[in-house]
Amino acid sequence: MSLALFIVPESELKVDAFIDGKALAHAIEDLQDLSERLGVTPLEEFMDHTEALDLLEDPDEDDLNEDDFAAEEQMASEDREWFDAAEALRTVSALLEALKSSPEQSFGGFTAEDVQEDLQDLQKVLQACQSEGVRFHLALDF
């Protein structure tokens, strides 16, 4: 599997919430440093770490049938951390602007352009979250 950062809306959106997220996942530490220099909240702060902890506690999730999985997801969603999109949009906008000035930078094998594309996709989903009043969190896919 390949490491990827993805967005999880609290409820279904009118737009597709899929983002590739591979470049973001590999650039997360560099983006944290950049966020701190820019004075915005790092993307990591919008992550819900309970999903990763759940996987560590129950690595045999593949053994669940569809009904078990739906019931477990419903119970788990109540324990998740959810965030308002406005602050995350400020972060994404600041990062996009900053990356424009350093197009030669690379992030763990990904280019600044790759990271910008993921950020632009994330921005679109966050804008939908904001306009639809839907909270979100970010998560890592391993």
C-alpha positions in Angstrom: 0.0 0.0 0.0 1.0 3.6 -0.5 0.7 6.3 2.1 -1.9 8.9 1.4 -3.7 11.7 3.3 -7.4 11.9 2.7 -10.4 13.9 3.9 -13.4 12.5 5.7 -16.5 14.6 5.7 -18.9 14.1 8.6 -21.7 13.6 6.2 -22.0 13.1 2.4 -21.1 16.1 0.2 -22.6 17.1 -3.1 -19.1 16.8 -4.6 -16.7 13.8 -4.7 -14.5 14.0 -1.6 -11.7 11.9 -3.1 -8.2 13.4 -3.2 -5.1 11.5 -4.2 -3.3 12.7 -1.2 0.0 10.8 -1.7 2.1 13.9 -2.2 0.5 15.5 0.9 1.2 12.4 3.0 4.9 12.4 2.0 5.2 16.2 2.5 3.4 16.4 5.8 6.5 17.2 7.9 7.8 19.8 5.5 4.3 21.3 5.3 4.1 21.4 9.1 7.4 23.4 9.2 6.1 25.7 6.4 2.7 26.2 8.2 4.5 27.2 11.4 6.6 29.7 9.5 3.5 31.1 7.8 1.6 31.3 11.1 -1.2 28.9 10.1 -2.5 25.7 11.7 -0.5 22.7 10.3 -2.6 20.1 8.4 -1.7 17.5 11.0 -3.8 19.4 13.5 -6.9 18.5 11.4 -6.2 14.8 11.6 -8.4 12.4 13.6 -6.0 9.9 15.1 -8.7 7.6 16.4 -9.0 5.8 13.1 -5.3 4.8 13.1 -5.6 3.7 16.7 -8.7 1.6 15.8 -6.7 -0.1 13.1 -3.9 -0.9 15.5 -6.4 -2.3 18.0 -8.3 -4.4 15.4 -6.0 -5.3 12.5 -8.4 -8.0 11.3 -10.9 -5.4 9.9 -11.0 -7.4 6.7 -12.8 -10.2 8.5 -15.9 -7.9 9.1 -18.9 -8.4 6.9 -20.7 -5.4 5.5 -23.3 -5.2 8.3 -20.6 -5.4 11.0 -18.5 -2.8 9.3 -21.5 -0.3 9.0 -22.4 -0.8 12.7 -18.8 -0.3 13.7 -18.5 2.8 11.6 -21.6 4.3 13.1 -20.4 3.8 16.6 -16.9 5.0 15.8 -18.1 8.2 14.1 -19.4 9.4 17.4 -15.9 9.2 18.9 -14.2 11.0 16.0 -12.7 14.5 16.0 -14.4 16.9 13.6 -13.2 20.3 12.4 -14.7 23.3 10.8 -13.4 23.9 7.3 -12.7 27.7 7.6 -9.4 27.3 9.5 -8.2 24.5 7.2 -9.0 26.6 4.2 -6.7 29.4 5.6 -3.9 26.8 5.9 -4.4 25.4 2.4 -4.5 28.8 0.8 -1.4 30.0 2.6 0.5 26.8 1.7 -0.6 27.1 -2.0 0.6 30.7 -2.1 4.0 29.8 -0.5 4.6 26.8 -2.8 4.1 29.0 -5.9 7.4 30.8 -4.9 9.4 27.6 -4.7 8.4 25.3 -7.6 11.8 23.5 -7.5 11.3 22.1 -4.0 10.8 18.3 -3.7 8.9 16.4 -1.0 9.9 12.8 -0.5 10.1 12.1 -4.2 7.1 14.3 -5.0 7.4 17.8 -6.7 6.0 21.0 -5.4 3.5 20.7 -8.3 2.4 17.3 -7.0 1.8 18.8 -3.6 0.0 21.8 -5.0 -2.4 19.5 -7.0 -3.3 17.6 -3.8 -3.7 20.9 -1.9 -6.0 22.3 -4.7 -8.1 19.1 -4.6 -8.3 19.4 -0.8 -9.2 23.0 -1.1 -12.2 22.2 -3.4 -13.5 19.6 -0.9 -13.0 21.9 2.1 -14.9 24.7 0.2 -17.8 22.2 -0.3 -17.6 21.3 3.4 -17.8 25.0 4.3 -20.6 25.9 1.9 -22.6 22.8 3.0 -21.9 23.2 6.7 -20.2 19.8 7.0 -17.4 19.2 9.4 -14.4 17.1 8.4 -11.2 15.5 9.5 -8.1 14.3 7.8 -6.7 10.8 8.0 -3.8 8.7 6.7 -4.3 5.6 4.6 -1.4 3.2 5.0 
